[in-house]
């Protein structure tokens, strides 16, 4: 297996990467515009007729979209999205469904057991990701490496690949 493709393949991949970045930036912009619109709608509807359940649902939905925006920003900067952030969105969406949208008295025990298993799985993934991050940060601190050093090394390695 070849380590590097031909020159044309590398150029095509670079072009596709740039185009993908533009798509991600457009999605980030649309996401933030939608968040602003949701905040405006929530404010207006709360001033006209305040309904606590509807306000709570709107706030949780805004938090979900802000997490999505954070993931988009991280992808634009690092071209990588930590699993921890994806799990956070899953937890927020599940909380929104459980506490706000669903009527828990009408659900069967199987659905509740399935949701409990889903929460446990997401909690396990989140905990493992936090442990991995803590180990990484401890490694950097023990060796006196700063985030700037890591960024510089990553940039140097990226330039060496090109």
N, C-alpha and C positions, 0 to 999 in steps of 0.2 A: 504494500500500500504506500502511495506517495505521501510524503510529509507536506509538500506544498503543491498546489495546482499550477497550471500554466499561467502565464501572465494574463491572458484573456479571462481565465476563470477568476483570478484575483480581482481584476478590474470589475467584472460583472458582480462579484460578491460585494465589493466596496460600493458600487452603484446601488445595488439592492439594499444595502445597509443604510445608505443615506436616504433613500426613498422611504424606507421603513421608519427612520427617525422623523421624517416630515409627517408621516401618518400618525405617529405617536404624539408628536407635538400638537397636531390638529385635534386629536382625541383629548389631550390634556386641556387645550383651550376650550373645547366644547364642554368638557366636564366641569370646569370652573364656571363657565357661563351658566350652566344648568344649576350649579350650587347657588350662585347669586340669585337666580330666578326662584329657586326653592325658598331661600331665606326671605326674599321679598314677598312671595305668596304666603308664607307662614306668618310673617309680620302682619300683613294686611288682614288675613283671615282671623288672626288672634285679636286684632283690634276691633274688628267688626263683631265677631261672635267667638268668644273663647271657649274651646272644647278641649279639656286637658288630654283626653286620649288622642285626639287628632294632632294636638301640638307635640305630644311625646312621639308619635309616629313620624311626624315631620322632622323632629330633631334627630331621631335615630337614622332616618333616611339621609339627612344631610351629613351625619357622621360617616355613614357608609361611603357616600360619594367623595368626602374629603379623604378617606383612606384610599379610595381608588385613585384620586388625584396624586396622593403621596407616592403610590406605587408607580404611576406614570412618570413622575419627576425622577424617582430613583432609577427607572429604566433609562431615561434620557441621559442622566449623568453617568451611571455605572454600567449600563447595558446588562444589568442583573437585577433580579427582584428577589429579596429574601423570602423564604417560605413563611417566616413569622408574620409578615405583613399580609400575606394571602390568608393565613389562618385568622388573623384579626378581623378581616372582612367577613369571613365565614361565621365567626362568632357573633359579630354585630348583626348580620342578616338573620341568624338563627334566633337571637334575642328578640329582634323585631318581630319575627313570626310568632315566637312563643308568648311574649308578653303583650303584644299589641294586636296582632291580626287574628290569631287563632282563639277559639273558645275552648279552653282546656277541658271543660266539663263534657264536651261532645266527643273528645278523642278517646279511642280505645287504648288499652294498656300496651298493645303492640306498637302503636305509634309513639307513645311516650317512651317505651323502652328503646325504640330505634333512635329517637332524638337524644336520649341519655347516652347511648353508645356513640352517636355522632359527636356530642359534646366531649365525651371522654377521649375520643380519637383526636379531636382538634386540640384539646388540652395537652395530650401527650406530645403531639407534633410541636406545639408552641413551646413546651418545656424543653424538649430536646434541642430546639433551635436556640433557645436562650442559653442553655448549657454550652452549646457550641460557640456562641458569641462570647460568653464569659471566658471560655478557655482561650479563645483567640486574643481577647483583650488582655488576659493575664500573661500570655506569651509575649505580647508587645511590651507590656509594662516591665516584666522581668528582664527583658533584653534592652530596655531603654529606647525602643523604636517608637517614633511618633507616627501619627496618621499621615503627615506630610511626607515622611520617608517612604511609607507604603505607596502613596500616590505617585511619588517620583519614580519609584522602582517599577510600578505598574506602567507608567508612561514610557519608561526606558525599554521595558520588555515589549510593549506595543510597537514602538518605533523599530526595534530590532526585527520583529516579524515582518514588517513591511519591507 
